[in-house]
Amino acid sequence: MVVLPGYAYWDSPPACKYPVDMSAAFIIRPKPLTRNAFLPFGDVIECDGIKPEVINFGNTQKYADLAKITIADGGRLQVSIYRSRAIKLPFRIRIMERHPLGSQAFYPLHNRPFPVIVAAAGAGPGCRDLRVFLSNGRQGVNIHPGVWHHYQITLGQDSDYVVLDRSGAGENYQEHKLHDEVMLDL
C-alpha cells in the first residue's frame, strides 16, 4: 500500500457491496485547502483573509472577485445547485473529468469539510498525478478550464453546493477512467 499526503484516491459506490483490498490500493490522504497549494488547479473561494467593501449604507460586506470564472466559445454562465450523496470511506476513485471550455466553481451550502480531488491539465492522469485537498467547509473552489477533477463528493451527510459553470454549444465535458485502484481515505 502506498500512502502519500496531499494525493487523492477515490470512487467506490456510496454503499460498497464488496470488500476493498486496501493493501493493493494506491491511497491518498488530503491536505488542507489553501490558496497557494491549490493555485496550479484553480482558485480557493473564501472570505477569510479578504478585506470586504462595505456597501448598501453599511448593511452589507461585499467580498468581491474571489475567483476568475472562465467561459469560452460563446457559452453562458449557468448557476446550479448540486445535491451530493454522502460517500463512505474508503471511497474508490474510478474517473476524473474536466471541462475544457470553462471553469467550474463549487461552493458549499453547509459548514462541513469536504474533499476536492484534482490533477493538472494535460493528458489523462494516473494515480500519482492526483492531489486531494480538504475544504474546511467555508471554502469553495473554482477549477480552471482543462484541470482534471473528480465529481463533487461530500462526507457525513448529503449536502448541497452552488455550482457555477459553462453552458452552451461545444464539447465541455471529458472523462478519464483510472486504470489503477485508487482509494480516498482520511
N, C-alpha and C positions, 0 to 999 in steps of 0.2 A: 504494500500500500504506500502511495506517495501522498504526502500532505504538505502543501505549500501555502503559507499565509498570503492573502490577497488574491488568490486564484479562485476559480469557480468550478463547481460541479453541479449538475442539475437533474433534470427532468425524469421523475418517475410519476406514475399516476398518483393522484392525491391519496387514494387508498391502495397501497401497494399490496397486490394479491399474491406475490411470490417473494421468497426470501432474497435479500440482497447480499451478495458476497462482497463485503466491504474490503476484504483482503486483496481482491483483484481490481478494485476501483481506483481511479485517479480522484483524489479528494482535495477540494479546495475550500478553505475557510475564509470568511470575509474579513476585510479590514475596514476601519471607519471611513465613511464617505466624507472627503474633504475636497475643497475646490482644487487644490494643487494636485492631489492624487488622481482626480477624475478628469483633469484638463485634457489629456490626449483623446478622450472619448466624448466630451461634451461639457455642459455647464451644470453646476450644482445650483438648484433653485432654493434659496433660503433667505431669511431676513437677518439672521444672526450676523453681526459684524457690518451691517449696512446701515448708513445713516438715512432715515426716511425724510422725505419732503412733507411738510405739514400743509395740508390743503383743506378746502371746504370749511373755511372760517375756523380752523383749528380742530375740527372734529374728525379728521382722517389723517392717518400717516400713510404716505404713498411710498412703497418700496418698488422703484421703477427699474426697468431694463435689467432684469435678473437673469435673462437668457437670450441668446440670439436665435430666434426662430427662423429657419430657412425654408422657403417654399420656392421650388424651381419649376420651369417649363409650364407656366400658365395655370398652375394649380391654385387652390384656395386653402385657407386655414380652416380646419374644422375643429370644433370643441366637442369632446365626448366624455362620458362617464364610463369607466370600465369597472365592472364588479368582478373582482378576482376571488376565486375559491381558495381557501387556505390549503397549503400543502402540508404534508407530513414529512419530517426529516428522518433519515436521509432521503433526498429527492434526486432522482436520476435526471440528468440533463441530456436530452436527446437531440435538440435542434437549437440553432441560432438563426436569427432573422436580421434583416437590415432593410433600410428604406433609402435608396439612392437619390430620390428626388426631393427629399425634405427631412428636416429634423423631426424628432418625436419627443415631446415633453410629457413627463408623468409627475403629478403632484398628489400626495396622499390627502384624502378627506378623513383622515384618522390621525392618531398620535402614536402609532406603534412602529417599531423598527421593521424594515423590510429589505430584502437583498436586491441588489442590482448587478446583473451579470453581463459583462461586455467583453469584446475583443476588438482590436484595431481594425480599421477599414483595410480592405485588400482581399486577397484570396480567402476562401473559406477557412475558418480557424480550426486548429486541433486543440486537444485538451490543454496543452501547455501554453496556449495563447490566451486562454480565458482569464479574466480578472473578476473578482466579486467584491463588492462594497456593501456595507450595511448602513442604510439611512437611519438616522435617529428618530424618524417618524415625523419630523418637522421639516425635512428636506425632500425636495423633489429633484429630478434630473431632466436635462434636455440633451438627448443623444443626437450627436451631429449626423448629417447625412452620410450613409455608407458604413457607419460603425455597426459592427455585429453586436447583437444583444439578445438576451433571452426574453421571451414574452413576460409580461408583468406577473410576478408571483408575490404572494403575501403569506405571512406567518400568523399562527394563532387563531384567527377567525376571518371569515370572509370580509373583504374590505373594498371600499370604493376609491377610485383615483380619477382626477380630472386629467384628460389626455388632450394635448394639442398636437395635431399633425396635419399632413398634407392630404387633401382630397382632390380628385380630378383625373383627367386622362393621363395615360402613361404608366409604365411598369414601375411601381414604387414599393413592391414587396418581393423580397428574395429570401429563400430559406436554405439553410445548410444543415444537413444531417451529420451529427458527430459519429465517428466510427469507433471511438474508444468508450468504455464505460466510465462516465464521469459523474460523481456524486457531490451534491451540495450538503454540507453539514455544518452546524455551528459548533 
